[in-house]
């Protein structure tokens, strides 16, 4: 399944540059975790402070709840998420306590005649 999630970065050129630098080569444990959770493809795009993460998942493996639970119980992943939180801020539409929020698909060319 394809998913599109949104998040904002703090409005600081230095923090944004550091965030991008850290994503040029993420920690191996994080990459392995994403793959073992059924994420088959992930890309993050940025426009200003807005991030758009495109994710493809193998839904025979991927579960959002299992993904969150596993992340919360792994000290390396918790450390990565804590570090990423220093750069990130929720969008104006993000529910309290959430981070990345899934966006709604409103157009799909493949569904057009």
C-alpha positions as a printed NumPy array, in Angstrom:
array([[  0.   ,   0.   ,   0.   ],
       [  1.166,   3.548,  -0.687],
       [  0.996,   6.035,   2.156],
       [  1.734,   9.76 ,   2.259],
       [  2.564,  11.252,   5.649],
       [  3.239,  14.875,   6.54 ],
       [  5.303,  16.62 ,   9.196],
       [  6.903,  20.03 ,   9.635],
       [ 10.45 ,  20.947,  10.536],
       [ 11.376,  23.763,  12.868],
       [ 11.996,  26.932,  10.869],
       [ 15.776,  27.023,  11.26 ],
       [ 18.114,  26.721,   8.258],
       [ 20.809,  25.173,  10.477],
       [ 18.441,  22.548,  11.92 ],
       [ 17.021,  21.764,   8.476],
       [ 20.536,  21.293,   7.054],
       [ 21.441,  18.988,   9.941],
       [ 18.205,  16.989,   9.535],
       [ 18.905,  16.503,   5.832],
       [ 22.497,  15.523,   6.568],
       [ 21.374,  12.889,   9.065],
       [ 19.021,  11.414,   6.458],
       [ 21.711,  10.996,   3.812],
       [ 22.735,   7.887,   5.727],
       [ 20.459,   6.911,   8.59 ],
       [ 21.577,   4.592,  11.353],
       [ 21.753,   0.97 ,  10.115],
       [ 19.482,  -0.183,  12.962],
       [ 16.797,   2.262,  11.816],
       [ 17.02 ,   1.134,   8.178],
       [ 16.843,  -2.513,   9.243],
       [ 13.854,  -1.809,  11.501],
       [ 11.939,  -0.104,   8.687],
       [ 12.545,  -3.044,   6.365],
       [ 11.593,  -5.7  ,   8.931],
       [  8.345,  -3.846,   9.638],
       [  7.205,  -4.294,   6.027],
       [  8.245,  -0.94 ,   4.591],
       [  9.408,  -1.695,   1.065],
       [ 10.066,   1.887,  -0.042],
       [ 10.349,   5.22 ,   1.746],
       [ 11.162,   8.67 ,   0.423],
       [ 11.025,  12.022,   2.212],
       [ 10.539,  15.246,   0.246],
       [ 10.861,  18.784,   1.635],
       [  9.358,  22.113,   0.596],
       [ 10.413,  24.845,   2.993],
       [  9.661,  23.418,   6.423],
       [  7.026,  20.896,   5.246],
       [  8.036,  17.253,   4.854],
       [  6.18 ,  14.675,   2.78 ],
       [  7.062,  11.035,   3.37 ],
       [  5.993,   8.585,   0.69 ],
       [  5.943,   5.046,   1.977],
       [  5.097,   1.749,   0.334],
       [  4.297,  -1.123,   2.651],
       [  3.781,  -4.842,   2.389],
       [  0.468,  -5.028,   4.211],
       [  0.932,  -8.726,   4.909],
       [  3.673,  -7.552,   7.302],
       [  3.048,  -3.866,   8.095],
       [  0.813,  -2.793,  10.961],
       [  0.855,   0.806,  12.215],
       [  0.232,  -0.348,  15.789],
       [  2.929,  -3.029,  15.7  ],
       [  5.278,  -0.479,  14.103],
       [  4.684,   2.015,  16.941],
       [  4.937,  -0.648,  19.661],
       [  8.221,  -2.026,  18.317],
       [  9.649,   1.467,  18.002],
       [  8.693,   2.371,  21.58 ],
       [ 10.377,  -0.744,  22.972],
       [ 13.73 ,  -0.497,  21.208],
       [ 16.307,   1.801,  22.865],
       [ 18.146,   2.583,  19.586],
       [ 14.91 ,   3.51 ,  17.803],
       [ 13.765,   5.56 ,  20.788],
       [ 17.093,   7.425,  20.73 ],
       [ 16.701,   8.083,  16.966],
       [ 13.134,   9.351,  17.424],
       [ 14.165,  11.579,  20.344],
       [ 16.945,  13.025,  18.207],
       [ 14.602,  13.593,  15.251],
       [ 12.134,  15.351,  17.553],
       [ 14.665,  18.131,  18.069],
       [ 14.179,  19.058,  14.395],
       [ 10.475,  18.333,  13.942],
       [  7.251,  20.071,  14.826],
       [  3.675,  18.962,  14.117],
       [  1.69 ,  20.457,  11.265],
       [ -1.274,  22.654,  12.247],
       [ -3.527,  19.658,  11.47 ],
       [ -1.632,  17.034,  13.475],
       [ -3.641,  15.567,  16.374],
       [ -2.141,  16.099,  19.846],
       [  0.522,  13.537,  20.7  ],
       [  1.002,  12.518,  17.059],
       [  4.013,  13.127,  14.86 ],
       [  3.767,  12.125,  11.214],
       [  0.157,  12.33 ,  10.061],
       [ -1.26 ,  10.493,   7.055],
       [ -2.667,  12.73 ,   4.35 ],
       [ -5.804,  12.034,   2.339],
       [ -5.547,  10.99 ,  -1.296],
       [ -7.691,  13.388,  -3.331],
       [ -6.546,  12.614,  -6.89 ],
       [ -5.176,   9.559,  -8.686],
       [ -4.509,   9.823, -12.423],
       [ -4.753,   6.037, -12.772],
       [ -8.409,   6.296, -11.766],
       [ -9.23 ,   8.767, -14.539],
       [-10.776,   7.744, -17.854]])
